[in-house]
Amino acid sequence: MATTSHYGPSSSSLERDARRIHDDKPVSPGSIAIGVVIGRMSEFFDFFVYGLASVLVFPQLVFPFAPDRLTGTLYSFAIFSLAFLARPVGSVVFMTIDRMYGRGTKLTIALFLLGGSTASIAFLPGYEEIGVWSIALLALFRLGQGFALGGAWDGLASLLALNAPANHRGWYAMIPQLGAPIGFALASTLFGYFVANLSSEDFLSWGWRYPFFVAFAINVVALFARLRLVMTKEFGTLLEQHELEAAPILDVLRVHGRDILIGAFVPLASFAMFHLVTIFPLGWMSLYGNQPIGAFMVVQVVGAMVGIVAIVASGLIADRIGRRAQLAICAVIIAVFSFVGPILIASGNSGHDAFVIIGFGVLGLSFGQATGSISSRFGRGYRYTGAAFTSDLAWLIGAGFAPLVALSLSSRFGLTFVGYYLLSGAICTLAALAFSRALEQRE
């Protein structure tokens, strides 16, 4: 395992000057945690706003020519997946910007692009107005979201982890993960309010656009929260020690390609489940259920609250039994849920609601420890880029196509095949954990 490499500090002269100015103002772990949660929440809010609109809006607005609502939703989910293809490309490009112009410049460009791409969707004309250009613009904005998210990797979660006490690593690892259910709850609340209080015509005409406007404002707040931490002495010290510097991706792949591949499969059970309890249930309910969508979105918000509690619990459990043991146990639980979940969905509205709430609980226990479980295998100077690219691949393989695959399989072969899809993720996680442990024992 290589231990060090130096490619120049990911810090501009202005950033270094700012750190000298604030040299006498140490940042607390609590401040780091707040900044990390705000940053992650903004990213997930953008993606969930788009994901919810993929079910509630785009099949009618962008794909009205589809022979049925199911086909239109599948087309919409196909566009949804594009962001996860663009994300690794964004990481490569923005790592170069990071090395040349500094972390602050990279984050500013990435978050304005992320917020701008999301807000631009609010102005999207429908297919009936501009024809196929509506599809092209939607795809472009979705690619912009994914490309920008690749540049939004800030290293703040690593800053938090590296400042964590040795006996509380699991607790600090779960803190960034709280951004996901918070972002989902906020997006669902906004959409649910407009769905419940507007007619279908008004919602499809203008109501759905407001959450996309909100995204830009949230990204501006998140940008300042992140820049405040990037300008701290602690962040600068880790850059100087090469713990958070951006390395060329080809060098990282050459030295740690195997670790990236293993790391991408370790959280697969959690990431496969991620969109199966957030986006897929809403799609299934809108197509085959009879529960009002507004009421079901309230259930999803309740599920997100359960997810928050479960993520917090994951930190406490991981500190007692270890993060890898936690992931392995949760993978087994997800495997069991892969058989129970389809039965719940098929049993009517109450079962559908139970699927979401129980699913969020299981997801939270796993997702809370899903990232960074093998970051220790990355040598100094490679950790920042290696962790970013590992995350990109994990989201692409585990979550990017989950709504499309799950809805395709369930509509054609039955809900049981959604369980098989989820089971495959659990098996991959267990296999990756076993392989990683075997490699460590060999070394």
N, C-alpha and C positions, 0 to 999 in steps of 0.2 A: 504493500500500500504506500503510495507516495504521500509525503507529509507536507510539502510546501512548494509553492510556486508563486512568482511575483510578476504581475503584469502592470504595475503602476497603480497608485491609489485611486479608488472610485470616488474622487472628491475634487471639486474645482477649487480654485484659489478663493473664491467668495465663500464657499462652504467652510474652508479651513479658517478663514478670517472670522466667520460667524462662531465657530467653535471656540476660538481664542477669546472672543468677547464674552461668551457664556461659560468660560472655563471654571468659574467659581460657583456655578450653579448646577450641582450634580442632579441627575434625573433619577427619580425613585422607580422601583419596579412597578409600582402602582400606576405611575404616569405612562410608563412604557405599555402596560397592559391596556390602558384606556385607548392609547393611540392605535395599538394593534387591532383592538376590537372595532373601533370606528373605521379603520381602513378596510378590514375584511367585510364588515357590514355593508359598506358602500359597493364593494365589488359584487357581493352576492345579491344586493338589492337590484343592481343593474341587470344581472343575469336572470333573476326571478321575475322581474317585471316583464322581460322578454318572454320567459317561459310561460307565464300565465297568459300573456296575449297570444301565444302560439295556440292555445286552446280556445280562448274566449273571443278572439278578434280576427286573426289572420285567415282562418279557413273561410270566413264570409267576406272579408275585405279584400284579400289578395288572391284567393283561390275560389272565387264564386263559380268558376267554370267546371270545377270538379264534379264528377257524376253524383257524388253523395258527400255527406258531412265527414264520414270516415276518411275518404280519400283526401279531402281537403286538409284534414288534421294531419294525415301522414305526410303530405307535401310540406305542411308547416313545420313538422318535427324534423324533416330533412334539412330545412333552412336552419333550424335550431342547432343542428349538429355542426354547422360550418364554423362556429366560433372555436370549437375545440380543435379543429384542424388548423386554424390560424394561430392559436395560442403559442405553440412551440416556435413558429416562425417569428412571432413578436418577441419572444424571449431572446432569440439569436440576435435580432436587429437591435433591441434595446440594451442588450449586454454590451454591444459595441458603442452605443451612445453613452452608456455608463462609464466605460473605460476612457472615452475621449473627453466627455464634458461633465461628468460627475453624477452622483446618485440623485441629487436634487433636480437637475435638469431632466434626467430620465423620467423621474416620477411626475414632474410637471407636464411634460409632453404626453406621457401615457394616460394620466388621469383626465386631462382635458380631452384627449382623443376618446377615452372610454365614455366620459360624460357627454361629449359632443355626438358620438355615434348613437348613444341611447336617446338623447334628446331629439336627434334628427328624425328618429322613427315617429315622434309625435306629429310630424308634418307630412307623413307618408300619404300620398293619394292612393285610392283604391284601384283595383284592376279595371273597374268600369270607367274610370276617369282617364288613365294613361296606359291601360293595357299591360303588356308584358314588362314594361319599364317599372311597374310597381313591384314585381317579383325581383327584378334586377336590383332595385334600390334597397329592398328589404335584405337581400343577400349581401349587398355591399356593406350596409350598416351592421349586420350581424358579424361579418368578417372583421369589421372595424372594432367591434366589441372584443372579439377574441384576440386580435392582434394587440390591442391596447392592454388587455389583461396580462398578456405575456410580459409587458413592460412594467406592470404594477407590482411585481415582486420586489419588495423593498428591503428584505433582510431584517425587518423589525421583530419577526417571530424568533429569529435566531438570536437577536440581541436580547430578547426576553429570556430565551432558554439558557443563554450563556451567563446571564445574571441570576439564574435560579439556584437555590440551595440544592445540594446533591440529593437530599432526601425528599425533595418536592418537585422533581422533574415532571412527573405526570400531571401535577396540578398546573404548572406553568405551561405545559404542552397543550392543555385543553383550552386555555384562555383565547387564543386566536380563533378556535373553532366556534366560539359563541357567535361570531359574526354571521354564520350561515343561518341559523334559525331566527336570529333577530332580523336579518335582511329579508328572509322569507315572510316572517310575520308582518313586517311593515308593508311589503309589496302586496300581500294577500289582503291586509286590512284596507289599503287604498282601493284595490280592485273590487273587493267585496262591497265597500260602501257605494261605489258607483253602480255596480250590478244590482244591488238591492234597492236603490233609490231612483234609478232612471229607467225609462222604458227601453226596450231592446233597440228601438230606432235611435234614441238619443245616445245610448251607450255606444253603439257602433259608429255613430256620426262624430261625436266629440268626447264623450265621457272617458273612453279608454286612453285618451291621449295625455291626461293630466299626470298619471304616475310616471310617464316618460319625462315630463318637464321637471318633476321633483328630483329625478335622478341626477340631473346636472348640478342642482344646488347641493345635494348630498356629497357629490364628488368634490366640489370645491371645499366643503368643510373637511372632508377626509384628507384632501391634499395638504391643507395647512396643519392638520394634526400630525401627519406623517413628516412633513418638512421640519416641524418643531423638534422631532426626535432625531432626524437625520443630522441636524445641526448641533447635537449634543456632544460633549467631550467623550462620553462612553462609546458612542457610535464611531467617532473618529479614531479612538484608540483601537477598536476592533478592526477598522480598516487598515491602520498602520501595522497591525499584527497579521494582516492578510486573512483574517477570519471572515470578512464580509466583502472581499473584493471580487469583481467580476472577471472570470477567466474565459478565454476563448472556448467555445463549446467543443471544438474538435479536440483540443487538449484534454478537456474533461472526459470526453468519450474515450479517448485513447487510454487514459489512466484508470477511469472508473466506469467504463461502459457496462461492465457486469453488475456493478452496484446500482447503477441507474435502472437497469432492467429488473433486477430483483425488487428494488424500491418501488417501481411502478406497479408491481403485482401484489405487494404486501397489503395495500389498502383497498384491493379490488372489491372485496365483499361489501365494504362500507360505501365505496363510490358507486357500485352497481345499484345499491339500495337507495342511494341519495335521491335520484330522480324518480324512483319507483314509489316513493312515499310523498313526493311533492308535486311533480308535474303529471305523471301517469294517472293517478287516481282522479284528478280533475278532468283529464281527457276522457277516461272511462265513464265517469258520472255524466259528463255533458252529452255523451253519445248514447249510453245505455241505461242510465239511472233516471229516477223520477223525483229525486230530491232537489229542491230549489238550489241553484248554484250559489246564491248569496248565503244561504244557510250552511251549505257544505264548506264554503270558504271560512266560515266561523269555526267549523270543526278543524280545518287545517291550521288556523291560528292557535287553537287549543293544542293541537298536536305539536306545533312549534314550541309552545311553552313547555310541554312535556320534554321535548328535545333539549331545551336549555337545561332543565333539571338533570336530565340524563348525562349531558356533557359534563356538568359540574361533578356529578357522581363518578364519572369515568376518571377524573383526576384523582379523587380520593382513593378509588380502588386500585388504580395503576401504581400509586405510591406504596401500596401495601403488597401487591403481588407482582409488579413489574409490567412495563408497557407491552412487551411482546406476549406475555401470558394473557394480558387483557385482550389483545387483538385476537389471539387464538381462541379464547373462550367465546368472544363475541362472534367470530366466524362460525363457530358451531351453533350458536344461538340463531344466527342469520340462516344457516342451513335448515334448522328446524322451522324457522318462520317461512322459508320458501315453500314448505308443504302446507302450513297453516294459512298463509296469506291469501292464496287463491280461493280457499274455502270461505274465508271471511268476505271477500269481495263479491262472491257469488250468492251470498246469503241475504242480500237486500241492503237497505239503507243503513240499518244499525250495524251490520257486519262491515259495510264499507267504511263507516265512521270508526269502528274498532280497528280496522286495518290501518288507517291513518294514525290514530293515537298510539296504538301499540307499536306500529312501525317506527314512529318518531322516537319512541323510547329506546327501542333496539338500536336504531341508527345513532342516537346520541351517545350511547355507551361505546359504540365502535368508532364513530367519527371523531369523538373527543380525543382519541389517541392515534388517529389514522395517519397523520403526517409526521415525517421526521423520525420514524421508528428505526431507520438504519443510517441516519445522518452522521452518526459517529464513524461510519466507515469511510466517509469522505475526508481526505487530507486537508490540512489548512491550505487555503488558497484555492481549493476546488469546491469547498462546502457550499458556498453561496450559489454558484452556477449549477452545481450538481443537484442541490435540493430543488432549485427552480425547475430544471429540466425534468427531474423525476416527477415532480408534481404535475407538470404539463402532460407527460405521458400517462400518468395514472388517471387523470381526468378524461383524457381522450379515450383510453381503453375501457375504463370502468363506467363513465357517466355520459360521455358525449353522445352516444347513440342509444342510450337506454330507453328514452321515451319512444323513439321510432321502432326499435326492435321489439319492445314489450307490447306496444299497441298492434304492430304487425302480427306478431305471434298469437296474441290473445284473440284478435278478431278473426284469424284464419283457423287456428287449431284449438283455441280454448285457453282459459285462464291458467290451466295447469302448466302451460309452457312458460308463463311468466315466472312461475316458481322454479322451473328448470334453469332459466336464465340466471335467476338470483343464486341458485345452488352452485352454478358454475363459478360465480364470483367467490363464493365461500371456499370452494375447493382450491381455487387459485391462491387465495390468501394463505390458507393452511400450507399449501405446497411451497410458496415463497418463503414463509417463516421457517419451515423446516430446512429448506435449502440454505437460507441465510445462516441459520444456526450451525449447519454442517460445515459451511465454509469457515466460520469463525473458529470452530473446534480444530479444523485442519490447519489453520494459520497459527 
